[in-house]
Amino acid sequence: MSVGWTQVLLAGLWGGLVAVERKAFLQAMLSRPLVAATVMGALLGDLRAGLYIGMLLELFYLGTANLGASLPENDTVSATGTAAAAATMAAATGAGSTQALWSIAILLFLPLGRVGRIADRLLEGYMARLARVAMASAEAGNLSRAVRQNLWGMWPHFFVYGAASSTCALLGFFLGPLLEQLPLDLLRGLAWAFPAMASVAAALAAQGSHAKRAPLYAGLGATVVILAVLLSTLQERR
């Protein structure tokens, strides 16, 4: 098995960039799961995996959003890590990207959102200390030093989450050959698990809207997702 180190590097660069964009720079929604995962898939040569995983995670995190002062799960690292792993697993197997691989990647790497929340909490303390030092520098008239200190506050996010995305991409290359040993019936079940997870994510997103008819919208959303995936599957088999 050969590891695509270029893909591992690209995964780290994109994962680090969107982590910085999410927290401290630009904030143009590039870090949303749909965008972050889709671009990750495109960079690693598997646009379909990135797009489908991004859509599912976007719906999932819309429905489980944290409100108020509580720190939410890091949906960005969950999206980039899952998409990176799915793309490299497909590359390692050589059999192409499949719904079974997407399901496995989601089941294995979705918990990155909670791990990212812990890392965010730790990094928040570091950034708060730097902000106080930068404020003191600005008050003393040393603006250039204050700017440098603010920039230093961005780098930990880049390195921590870039390393996380690279690690997921690397793990995908090692997991790919192992997945080829799974029974065919299990792989078929995992393939059907993906539209099931997508329908649950759509229902969660609709339910989380708190609309008056949220249960109805949840049911309709789940039905539409199931029908869309079934139609796509039938077309691929022709």
C-alpha positions as CSV (number, residue, x, y, z in Angstrom):
1,M,0.0,0.0,0.0
2,S,1.4,3.4,-1.0
3,V,0.4,6.6,0.9
4,G,-0.4,9.7,-1.1
5,W,1.6,12.2,0.9
6,T,0.4,15.0,-1.4
7,Q,-3.1,14.3,-0.4
8,V,-2.2,14.1,3.3
9,L,-0.5,17.5,2.9
10,L,-3.4,19.1,1.0
11,A,-5.8,17.8,3.7
12,G,-3.8,19.5,6.4
13,L,-3.5,22.8,4.5
14,W,-7.3,23.0,3.8
15,G,-8.2,21.8,7.3
16,G,-6.0,24.4,8.9
17,L,-7.2,27.2,6.6
18,V,-10.9,26.6,7.3
19,A,-10.2,26.3,11.0
20,V,-8.7,29.8,11.0
21,E,-11.5,31.1,8.8
22,R,-14.0,29.7,11.3
23,K,-12.5,31.4,14.3
24,A,-10.5,34.4,13.5
25,F,-10.3,35.4,9.8
26,L,-12.8,36.4,7.1
27,Q,-15.6,34.2,8.4
28,A,-17.2,33.9,4.9
29,M,-18.9,30.5,5.8
30,L,-16.2,28.5,4.1
31,S,-15.9,26.5,7.3
32,R,-19.5,25.3,7.1
33,P,-19.5,21.4,6.7
34,L,-21.0,21.6,3.2
35,V,-18.3,23.9,1.8
36,A,-15.4,22.5,3.9
37,A,-16.1,18.9,3.0
38,T,-16.9,19.5,-0.6
39,V,-13.6,21.4,-1.2
40,M,-11.7,18.7,0.7
41,G,-13.1,16.0,-1.5
42,A,-12.3,18.0,-4.6
43,L,-8.7,18.6,-3.5
44,L,-8.2,14.9,-2.8
45,G,-9.8,13.8,-6.0
46,D,-13.1,12.6,-4.7
47,L,-15.6,15.4,-5.2
48,R,-18.7,13.1,-4.8
49,A,-17.6,11.9,-1.4
50,G,-17.0,15.5,-0.2
51,L,-20.3,16.7,-1.5
52,Y,-22.5,14.0,-0.2
53,I,-20.7,13.9,3.2
54,G,-20.8,17.7,3.4
55,M,-24.6,17.7,2.7
56,L,-25.3,15.1,5.4
57,L,-23.1,16.8,8.0
58,E,-24.5,20.3,7.2
59,L,-28.0,19.0,7.9
60,F,-26.9,17.1,11.0
61,Y,-25.2,20.1,12.6
62,L,-28.1,22.4,11.6
63,G,-30.3,20.2,13.7
64,T,-28.0,19.9,16.7
65,A,-26.8,23.5,16.9
66,N,-25.9,24.8,20.3
67,L,-27.4,28.1,21.3
68,G,-26.5,30.6,23.9
69,A,-23.1,30.7,25.6
70,S,-22.4,27.0,25.4
71,L,-19.5,26.0,23.1
72,P,-20.8,24.0,20.1
73,E,-19.2,21.0,18.6
74,N,-16.6,21.8,16.0
75,D,-18.5,20.9,12.9
76,T,-15.6,22.1,10.6
77,V,-13.0,19.5,11.8
78,S,-15.7,16.8,11.7
79,A,-16.4,17.7,8.1
80,T,-12.8,18.0,6.9
81,G,-11.7,14.9,8.7
82,T,-14.6,12.7,7.5
83,A,-14.3,13.9,3.9
84,A,-10.5,13.4,3.9
85,A,-10.8,9.9,5.3
86,A,-13.5,8.9,2.9
87,A,-11.5,10.2,-0.1
88,T,-8.2,8.4,0.9
89,M,-10.1,5.2,1.8
90,A,-11.5,5.2,-1.7
91,A,-8.0,5.9,-3.2
92,A,-6.5,3.0,-1.2
93,T,-9.1,0.5,-2.2
94,G,-8.9,1.5,-5.9
95,A,-12.6,0.5,-6.2
96,G,-14.0,4.0,-6.3
97,S,-16.0,6.0,-3.9
98,T,-19.1,4.2,-2.5
99,Q,-21.9,4.9,0.0
100,A,-20.5,2.1,2.2
101,L,-17.2,4.0,2.5
102,W,-19.0,7.2,3.3
103,S,-21.0,5.5,6.0
104,I,-17.8,4.0,7.5
105,A,-16.1,7.4,7.4
106,I,-19.0,9.1,9.1
107,L,-19.3,6.5,11.8
108,L,-15.6,6.6,12.6
109,F,-14.9,10.3,12.3
110,L,-18.1,12.1,13.3
111,P,-16.9,12.2,16.9
112,L,-14.2,14.6,15.9
113,G,-16.8,17.3,16.5
114,R,-16.7,16.6,20.2
115,V,-13.0,16.3,20.3
116,G,-12.8,19.7,18.5
117,R,-15.0,21.2,21.1
118,I,-12.5,20.2,23.8
119,A,-9.6,21.6,21.7
120,D,-11.6,24.8,21.1
121,R,-12.0,25.2,24.9
122,L,-8.3,24.8,25.4
123,L,-7.4,27.2,22.6
124,E,-9.9,29.8,23.9
125,G,-7.8,30.2,27.0
126,Y,-4.6,30.7,25.0
127,M,-6.3,33.3,22.7
128,A,-7.7,35.2,25.7
129,R,-4.3,35.5,27.2
130,L,-2.8,36.8,23.9
131,A,-5.7,39.2,23.5
132,R,-5.0,40.7,26.9
133,V,-1.3,41.1,26.0
134,A,-2.2,42.6,22.6
135,M,-4.5,45.1,24.3
136,A,-1.8,46.1,26.7
137,S,0.6,46.6,23.7
138,A,-2.0,48.7,21.9
139,E,-2.6,50.9,24.9
140,A,1.2,51.4,25.2
141,G,1.2,52.7,21.6
142,N,3.0,49.6,20.2
143,L,0.4,48.8,17.5
144,S,2.8,46.6,15.4
145,R,3.4,44.3,18.3
146,A,-0.3,44.1,19.1
147,V,-1.0,43.0,15.5
148,R,1.7,40.4,15.6
149,Q,0.3,39.0,18.9
150,N,-3.2,38.8,17.4
151,L,-1.7,36.9,14.4
152,W,0.1,34.5,16.7
153,G,-3.3,33.6,18.1
154,M,-4.4,32.2,14.8
155,W,-1.6,29.8,14.3
156,P,-2.5,27.2,16.9
157,H,-5.9,26.7,15.2
158,F,-4.1,26.2,11.9
159,F,-1.7,23.6,13.2
160,V,-4.0,21.7,15.5
161,Y,-6.9,21.3,13.0
162,G,-4.6,20.9,10.0
163,A,-2.8,18.1,11.8
164,A,-6.2,16.5,12.6
165,S,-7.3,16.6,9.0
166,S,-3.9,15.2,7.8
167,T,-4.2,12.4,10.4
168,C,-7.6,11.5,9.1
169,A,-6.4,11.4,5.5
170,L,-3.4,9.2,6.6
171,L,-5.7,6.8,8.5
172,G,-7.9,6.5,5.4
173,F,-5.0,5.0,3.5
174,F,-4.4,2.4,6.2
175,L,-8.1,1.6,6.7
176,G,-8.9,1.2,2.9
177,P,-7.2,-2.3,2.5
178,L,-8.9,-3.5,5.7
179,L,-12.3,-2.6,4.4
180,E,-11.8,-4.8,1.4
181,Q,-11.8,-7.8,3.8
182,L,-15.4,-7.0,5.1
183,P,-18.2,-9.3,4.1
184,L,-20.2,-8.2,1.0
185,D,-23.5,-8.3,3.0
186,L,-22.0,-6.0,5.6
187,L,-20.9,-3.6,2.9
188,R,-24.3,-3.6,1.3
189,G,-25.9,-2.8,4.7
190,L,-23.4,0.1,5.2
191,A,-24.3,1.4,1.7
192,W,-28.0,1.5,2.7
193,A,-27.0,3.1,6.0
194,F,-25.9,6.2,4.3
195,P,-29.4,7.3,3.0
196,A,-30.8,6.3,6.4
197,M,-28.3,8.6,8.1
198,A,-29.1,11.3,5.6
199,S,-32.8,11.1,6.2
200,V,-32.2,11.3,10.0
201,A,-30.0,14.4,9.5
202,A,-32.7,16.0,7.4
203,A,-35.3,15.3,10.0
204,L,-33.0,16.7,12.7
205,A,-32.5,19.9,10.7
206,A,-36.2,20.4,10.2
207,Q,-37.0,19.6,13.8
208,G,-34.3,22.0,15.0
209,S,-36.0,24.9,13.1
210,H,-38.7,25.0,15.8
211,A,-41.3,25.8,13.2
212,K,-44.9,25.2,14.0
213,R,-45.1,22.3,11.7
214,A,-41.5,21.0,12.4
215,P,-42.5,17.3,12.6
216,L,-44.2,17.6,9.2
217,Y,-41.2,19.3,7.7
218,A,-39.0,16.7,9.3
219,G,-40.9,13.8,7.7
220,L,-41.0,15.5,4.3
221,G,-37.3,16.2,4.5
222,A,-36.5,12.7,5.3
223,T,-38.7,11.4,2.6
224,V,-37.2,13.7,0.0
225,V,-33.6,12.6,1.0
226,I,-34.5,8.9,0.8
227,L,-36.1,9.3,-2.6
228,A,-33.2,11.3,-4.0
229,V,-30.7,8.8,-2.8
230,L,-32.7,5.9,-4.1
231,L,-33.1,7.6,-7.5
232,S,-29.4,8.2,-7.7
233,T,-28.6,4.6,-6.8
234,L,-30.9,3.2,-9.5
235,Q,-29.4,5.5,-12.1
236,E,-25.9,4.4,-11.2
237,R,-26.8,0.7,-11.6
238,R,-28.2,1.2,-15.1
